[in-house]
Every structure is written in C-alpha cells, then in structure tokens.
C-alpha cells in the first residue's frame, strides 16, 4: 500500500500576502513528506476558486517539489484536460519535461475542471468536457508510442504540414508515458477509469464504506472491459482513496483542528460547486467542531432547499467528519478500514484552509513516525 498527500493550497484568508505564504508552506509540506516516508505528493489544478484552491499552475509547483526532493513521486492530481484549459500536446510536453527533470517520478492525472467558475473563465463548453478529457488521454497515451506523431480523432486533427513530421519533445523517461489516472467522484467516473485502463483517484469524503462500494464497481468494470476503450497500451489498475487527516499527540486538539479544517473545505466546495455562501473563516477556540460541521451540513441542505437546488448525496458527503482525526492510533485504525475497503493508496488531505502550518507539519511527522511504519513493517 502506498501513502501520499494531496495539496490544494487552501486559505481562509485569501489575501495576496497569505496566498504567497500558503504556497511556500505547501512546498515545505511536500519536502517534509519525502523526509518522513511518503511515496507521492499530488497537486491539484483549479482556476479562480478563491478560498478553495489557489493552485492554478501545478506543473510549476511540482517542478519546485522535484527540485527540492530526490525520491518522492510527484503527481498531477489532476490536470484540467478540456482543450481550452490545456491543449493535449502541451500537457504531454510539460509532463515529459517534468518526468525527465525529476528522474522519472511523474504521475499524470486527468480531470474536467467542471465548476461554472472555471469553465467560464477559460471558455470551456461544459457539455464537451467528458469527450475532451477522453480524447486528451488517448492523445497522451499514443503521442510517444512511435517516433513521429499525428492524430485523427473525433474532436481533433493534429496533422503536420505537407512533407513534415511531428515529434513531440522531449520524450519522457517513463516510456511510453508516465502512469495515467482519472479523478473520480461518482460511480460513472470510476467505471470510466476502469474502461480507460487508468488509475482511479477517489476524492470523496464519504468514508471507507463508500470506498469499498466504489472499489467493487472499479473491479467489476475491470473484469468486464473488452479493451476497446483503453486509452493506452499501458494499463494502470491503481485505486487511491482520499483520507482527510490531522494527527497530533493531543487527540482532542487534532479532532477539533481537523474537523474545523474539513468544515472550511466543505463550505468552500459548496460555494463553488453548489452555489452555497462563502465559507466561514472564523476559528473559535474550544468550539465543538463535530457538532459545528454537522450543523453546517444541515444549514447547507436548508440553503439548497430555499434556493430550489436539488440536494444530492455529494451535497452533504463533505460534512461527514469520521476520518483520520486524532492521535496516531486513530489514524492507523482508519487506514486499516481503508485498506480493507480496497485502497491501494492512502491519499492524505492535510492542508485545509484553517489548519495552521505547524499542525500540518506535525501531522506529516506523526504519519511518518507512526502510521506509515505500522503498515510497512507488517504489524497491521
């Protein structure tokens, strides 16, 4: 089983000064993750989502991580693949460059970038995102299979001038390309990941029971696939599950801090994905945060009803707070449940908008000193 972190660059105080500090803090977290035994660090790509994610150019962030580390894998979790966000050949070029310079450590995830805020900013047609992500993955899966490249697809024709040939440069160190993944938050996207032959990055908050259900869907789709939808000759059947976590020697402080961070995360998602109000930035010392996040979930449902917006399971899943919050024994117990649910990789969500940097760093240390060794040394 692998252990990773996913970084959003969230901030409860979205001033330019705080934003700059948060980005440097995230870099320090990634460097510490290597030192403490994590296998991978993922960085998101989002655009214009103040509070929720200030990580708009993850290829640059990951380049800094690669330069400051030597072992840990670096992952796009994920690149927004619709063509107006990123042309597929440009994604391939950037990925190959980073793969070469990092010594073959890159993993490449794909996603839709589907908020109305982001698609409007870049002129992306929301109705075309699924098809464009699929074609982008197919292009990346084939671009280095031969020395020269051209493409005749459903959506794009990439044809060299008469008498010329295209070679996409540089060539990656991992041949024919870095491992491919897909962001998955619904049953349908898990099935697509299986049919495409790419890893599933399961980014929901619903917990181990939901992870087990999605893993069963993934495995069933793998068993049933005929190969006609594979996006590459290289198949990656890897299932990574999100694990929100704050771990400290002081169990009560960890629960209070982590759940408060998740409440900010949930409200930020609700603001950009579900038309909710702006997130609550206030941290009240000693507040019962478990009760507060439960109340925030109820308030969100009431808000959606009042606005006549359908309430879906995804509207409230982020307010489910029974995750790896507490001391290292709590985290081990939770990881055991995720492992039993079928997770190949535990994707730790540590950096949440209201969680202070010192607590993020201590959480990373606690995982490195206690949680990861528990599973590596075969004591689980």
Buried (B, 14 or more C-beta within 10 A) or exposed (E): BBBBBBBBBBBBEBEEEBBEBBBEBBBBBBBBBBEBBBBBBBBBBBBBBBBBBBBBEBBBBBBBBBEEBEEBBBBBBBBBBBBBBBBBBEBBBBBBBBBBBBEEBBBBBBBBBBBEBBBEBBEBEBEBBBBBBBBBBBBBBBBBEEEEBEBEBEBBEBEEEEEEEBEBEEBBBBEBBBBBBBBBBBEEBBBBBBBBBBBBBBBBBBBBEBBBBBBEBBBEBBEEBEEEEBBBEBBBBBBBBBBBBBBBEEBEBBBBBBBBBBBBBBBBBBBBBBEBEEBBBEBEEEEEBBEBBBEBBEBBBEBBEEEEEEBEEBBBBBBBBEBBBBBBEBBBEBBBBBBEBBBBBBBBBBBBBBBEBEBBBBBBBBBBEBBBBBBEEEEE
